[in-house]
Amino acid sequence: MSQNYDIKTYNIKMSTENLSLLKNRDMWHETPIEATLFIDDLSYPIGIKYRGSHVRKFKKKSFTIIFEEAELGVKEVHLNAEFMDKSLIRNKLSLDFFSDLDVLSPDSYHVNLYINDIYQGIYLQLESVDKYFLKRRNLPYGPIYYAENDNANFSLISPIKKDTKTSFMSGYSRKEGDRSDDALLKKFIYQINTLPTSTFEKEISNLIDVDTYLSWLAGVVCTQNYDGFIHNYALYRQPKTGLFEIIPWDYDATWGRDINGKIMDYDCIPIVGYNTLTARLLDISSFRKQYKTILQNILNDTFTKDYLFPKIKTLHKLLAEYVNDDPYLKNYLDQFDQEPSVIFDYIKDRRNYLINHLSDLD
């Protein structure tokens, strides 16, 4: 899909009563509130609610917008506040990076958000991973599962309870498909953990698109999303091939910053990443060699200063025109100005680290 750098203006209007309800009811309430979205000269009836997990507690809220009818090729979009990322670009930079690696990835672009004509700041609109996501890419309809928490670690052991999981579905919620599809996901998780090494290489290739998974793995390792291995992804089962494909999601804690916005050491995540599926794949010499080749190509062509710096500079310059008016950024303007340098330093250090550790994959 295209990598859109345009900034649109959204004005969401609702009654005084609905606005009060949105602001004052339990922040975890999932029932959308009626409103109207205005984009240029067009208007769309919508429902709006808060979204996210820990981000709901931040001053600058994130939202999910649900259209009454599928509009602009989508039914649902997410407006991310990106509150902990004072550059406002890490999520988009990551998702565009995955697209460049030929990994299915949501479209994203920045918007200026108003609610009842009052400016809320700059937001990142993220495409929902659902049947419309598939349709826009001319992909056949198939089941989609969201990895909702750390139990989606491709293991039989819960990292949350430190005990055997009570269900193979633990950590996942079904976005598309029906209950009959759940059996296929359960089989996938079970076989990841129980296939003998002697047959793993052959059998796993009948369950997941290994090439795409290894490209995704390289992307997570480059961007260093700590949660990305056991969270922050979706699974789509391609009905024509019968193979699961992995889709990245929620990548603001990347490019040198952690989930709290603190500097993250460039060598925090090893070149092999982690989670049970990754460990089993890289235990097979042919897959490990394939991963090394993929990563080498990325380090030569995509995860480079020449490739990434122009994108970072373009995004930063684009947003700089608006940050002075963002009510949640006006106290962080110095940090906004410095963030490209933080990302540049991270890319340089992380790239050198990965190049120096390619021999770990021999």
C-alpha positions in Angstrom: 0.0 0.0 0.0 1.0 3.6 -0.4 3.0 5.5 2.3 1.0 8.6 2.8 2.6 11.7 4.2 -0.3 14.1 3.8 -1.9 15.6 6.9 -5.7 15.7 6.8 -8.0 17.6 9.2 -10.7 15.8 11.0 -13.5 17.5 13.0 -15.6 15.2 15.1 -18.8 16.8 16.3 -21.2 15.4 18.9 -23.9 16.8 21.2 -22.8 18.4 24.5 -24.4 15.4 26.3 -22.4 12.9 24.3 -19.2 14.7 24.7 -19.7 14.8 28.5 -20.5 11.1 28.4 -17.3 10.3 26.5 -15.2 12.3 28.9 -16.8 11.3 32.2 -17.9 7.7 31.9 -15.6 4.8 32.7 -12.7 5.0 30.3 -12.9 1.3 29.6 -16.4 1.4 28.3 -16.6 -0.2 24.9 -20.0 1.1 23.6 -19.3 3.7 20.9 -20.9 7.2 21.3 -22.8 8.7 18.4 -21.0 11.6 16.5 -20.3 12.9 13.1 -16.9 13.1 11.4 -16.2 16.0 9.0 -13.4 15.7 6.5 -13.2 18.6 4.0 -16.8 19.1 2.8 -17.9 15.5 3.5 -19.6 14.2 6.7 -19.9 10.6 8.0 -22.0 9.3 10.9 -19.7 7.5 13.3 -19.4 5.9 16.7 -16.4 6.9 18.8 -14.8 5.4 21.9 -11.4 5.4 23.7 -8.9 2.7 22.6 -5.8 1.0 23.9 -4.6 -0.5 27.1 -2.3 1.6 29.3 -2.7 4.5 26.9 -6.2 5.1 28.1 -4.7 6.6 31.3 -2.8 9.3 29.4 -4.1 12.9 29.2 -4.1 12.8 25.4 -6.6 10.0 24.7 -6.6 7.6 21.7 -9.8 6.8 19.9 -11.4 4.2 17.7 -13.8 5.4 15.1 -16.5 3.1 13.7 -18.3 4.2 10.5 -22.0 3.4 10.2 -21.2 2.2 6.6 -17.9 1.3 5.1 -16.5 4.6 4.0 -13.3 5.3 2.2 -12.7 1.6 1.9 -12.7 1.1 5.7 -15.3 0.4 8.5 -13.1 1.2 11.5 -10.0 3.2 12.1 -7.8 4.1 15.1 -6.6 7.5 16.0 -3.5 7.1 18.1 -2.3 9.9 20.3 1.3 8.7 20.3 1.6 10.4 23.7 4.8 8.7 24.8 6.6 9.3 21.5 7.4 13.0 21.3 8.6 12.6 17.7 5.1 11.3 16.7 6.6 9.3 13.9 8.0 6.0 15.3 4.8 4.0 14.8 4.4 5.2 11.2 8.1 4.8 10.4 7.9 1.2 11.7 4.8 0.2 9.8 6.1 1.7 6.6 9.4 -0.1 7.2 7.5 -3.5 7.4 5.7 -2.7 4.2 9.0 -2.1 2.5 10.0 -5.6 3.7 6.9 -7.0 1.9 5.2 -7.8 5.3 1.5 -7.1 5.5 1.2 -3.9 7.5 -1.6 -1.4 8.3 -1.6 1.9 6.4 -1.1 5.0 8.5 -1.0 8.8 8.2 -1.2 11.8 10.5 -4.3 13.9 11.0 -5.1 17.1 12.8 -8.0 16.3 15.1 -10.7 18.7 16.3 -13.6 17.7 18.6 -16.5 20.2 18.5 -14.1 22.7 16.7 -11.6 22.5 19.6 -8.1 21.4 18.5 -6.9 18.1 20.1 -3.5 17.9 18.4 -1.8 15.7 15.9 -2.9 12.0 15.8 -1.8 9.0 13.8 -4.6 7.2 12.0 -4.1 3.5 11.8 -6.0 1.2 9.5 -7.8 -1.6 11.3 -6.7 -5.1 10.4 -10.0 -6.7 9.4 -11.9 -7.8 6.3 -11.6 -4.4 4.7 -7.8 -4.5 5.2 -7.8 -7.7 3.2 -10.2 -6.3 0.5 -8.1 -3.2 -0.1 -5.1 -5.5 -0.8 -7.1 -7.9 -3.0 -6.6 -10.7 -0.5 -9.2 -13.5 0.0 -11.3 -13.3 3.1 -9.9 -15.4 6.0 -9.7 -15.5 9.8 -7.8 -12.8 11.6 -6.7 -13.0 15.2 -5.3 -10.2 17.4 -2.5 -10.9 19.8 -4.1 -9.1 22.8 -1.6 -9.9 25.6 1.7 -11.6 26.4 0.0 -15.1 26.3 0.2 -14.8 22.5 3.8 -16.0 22.8 3.4 -19.1 20.6 4.1 -21.2 23.7 2.1 -23.6 25.9 3.5 -21.7 29.0 2.0 -18.4 30.1 4.6 -15.7 30.7 1.9 -13.9 32.8 1.1 -16.8 35.2 4.3 -18.7 34.7 2.2 -21.9 34.3 0.7 -24.0 31.6 -2.0 -22.2 29.7 -5.6 -23.4 30.1 -6.3 -22.8 26.4 -4.4 -22.7 23.1 -6.4 -19.6 22.3 -5.1 -17.8 25.3 -3.8 -14.3 24.4 -5.8 -14.1 21.1 -9.2 -12.7 20.1 -10.8 -13.4 16.8 -11.4 -10.3 14.6 -12.6 -12.2 11.5 -13.8 -15.7 10.8 -15.9 -18.0 13.0 -15.5 -20.6 15.7 -14.6 -23.3 13.2 -11.4 -21.3 12.4 -10.3 -21.4 16.1 -9.5 -25.1 15.7 -6.9 -24.2 13.1 -5.2 -21.7 15.3 -5.2 -24.1 18.2 -3.6 -26.8 16.0 -1.0 -24.2 14.9 0.0 -23.4 18.5 0.0 -27.0 19.5 2.2 -28.2 16.7 4.7 -25.3 17.2 5.3 -26.8 20.6 5.0 -30.5 19.9 6.4 -31.3 16.5 9.6 -33.3 16.8 12.7 -31.7 15.4 13.0 -34.3 12.8 9.8 -33.2 11.1 9.5 -29.6 12.2 11.1 -28.1 9.1 8.6 -29.8 6.7 5.5 -29.6 8.9 5.9 -25.9 10.0 6.1 -24.9 6.3 2.5 -26.2 5.9 1.3 -24.0 8.8 2.9 -20.6 8.4 4.5 -18.5 5.6 8.0 -19.0 6.9 9.6 -16.4 4.5 7.2 -13.7 5.6 7.6 -14.6 9.2 11.4 -14.3 8.9 11.1 -11.0 7.2 8.8 -9.9 10.0 11.3 -11.2 12.6 14.1 -9.1 10.9 11.8 -6.0 11.1 11.1 -6.5 14.8 14.8 -7.1 15.5 15.8 -3.9 13.5 13.1 -1.6 15.1 13.6 -3.3 18.5 10.0 -3.6 19.6 10.4 -5.4 22.9 6.7 -6.5 23.0 6.6 -7.3 19.4 7.5 -11.0 19.8 4.7 -11.9 22.1 2.2 -9.1 21.5 1.6 -6.3 19.0 0.8 -8.4 16.1 -2.1 -10.1 14.3 -2.4 -13.4 12.5 -4.2 -13.9 9.1 -4.7 -17.3 7.7 -4.6 -17.2 3.9 -7.3 -19.6 2.7 -5.6 -20.2 -0.7 -2.4 -21.4 0.9 -3.7 -22.5 4.3 -0.8 -20.6 5.8 -0.8 -18.1 8.7 0.8 -14.7 8.0 1.9 -12.3 10.7 1.0 -8.6 10.7 2.8 -6.0 12.9 0.8 -3.6 15.1 1.5 -0.8 17.7 5.1 0.1 17.1 5.5 3.4 18.9 8.0 2.0 21.4 10.8 1.5 18.8 13.7 3.3 17.2 15.6 3.8 20.5 12.7 4.5 22.9 10.8 2.0 25.2 7.2 1.9 26.1 7.7 4.6 28.7 9.4 6.9 26.2 12.8 6.3 27.9 16.0 5.7 25.9 16.4 2.0 25.1 19.8 0.5 24.7 20.6 -0.4 21.1 21.6 -3.9 22.1 18.6 -4.7 24.3 17.2 -7.4 21.9 19.5 -10.0 20.5 19.8 -10.7 16.8 17.7 -13.9 17.1 14.8 -12.1 18.9 12.7 -14.4 21.1 9.5 -16.4 21.5 8.9 -20.1 21.0 8.2 -20.1 17.3 11.3 -18.0 16.5 13.5 -20.2 18.6 12.2 -23.4 16.9 12.6 -21.9 13.4 16.1 -20.7 14.0 17.1 -24.1 15.5 16.8 -25.4 11.9 19.9 -24.6 9.9 18.1 -23.9 6.6 15.7 -21.4 8.3 18.6 -19.8 10.2 20.5 -19.4 6.9 17.4 -18.0 5.2 17.0 -15.5 8.1 20.6 -14.4 7.9 20.2 -13.7 4.1 17.0 -11.7 4.7 18.6 -9.7 7.5 21.8 -9.1 5.5 19.8 -7.7 2.6 17.8 -5.4 4.9 21.0 -4.1 6.5 22.4 -3.4 3.1 19.4 -1.8 1.5 16.6 -0.8 3.9 17.9 -0.4 7.5 20.4 2.3 6.4 21.1 6.0 6.8 20.6 6.7 3.1 17.2 4.9 3.0 15.7 6.0 6.3 17.0 9.5 7.0 15.1 11.2 4.2 11.8 9.6 5.4 12.5 10.7 9.0 13.4 14.2 7.9 10.3 14.5 5.7 7.9 13.3 8.5 9.5 15.6 11.1 9.4 18.6 8.8 5.8 17.9 8.0 4.7 17.7 11.6 6.9 20.7 12.7 4.3 23.0 11.2 1.7 21.9 13.7 3.4 20.9 16.9 3.4 24.4 18.4 -0.4 24.3 18.5 -0.7 20.7 19.8 -1.9 21.3 23.4 -0.1 18.1 24.6 3.2 18.8 22.8 3.7 22.5 23.6 5.8 21.6 26.7 8.0 19.2 24.7 9.0 21.2 21.7 12.7 20.9 22.5 12.4 17.1 22.7 10.4 17.0 19.4 13.2 18.9 17.8 15.8 16.5 19.1 14.1 13.2 18.3 15.4 12.8 14.8 18.9 12.8 16.2 17.9 10.2 18.8 16.5 8.0 16.0 19.5 8.6 13.7 21.9 7.5 16.5 19.8 4.5 17.2 19.9 3.4 13.6 23.6 3.8 13.4 24.3 1.9 16.6 21.7 -0.8 16.1 22.8 -1.4 12.5 26.5 -1.8 13.6 25.4 -4.1 16.4 23.5 -6.4 14.0 26.2 -6.4 11.4 28.7 -7.5 14.1 26.4 -10.3 15.3 25.5 -11.8 11.9 28.1 -14.5 12.6 25.8 -15.6 15.5 23.5 -17.0 12.8 26.2 -19.3 11.3 
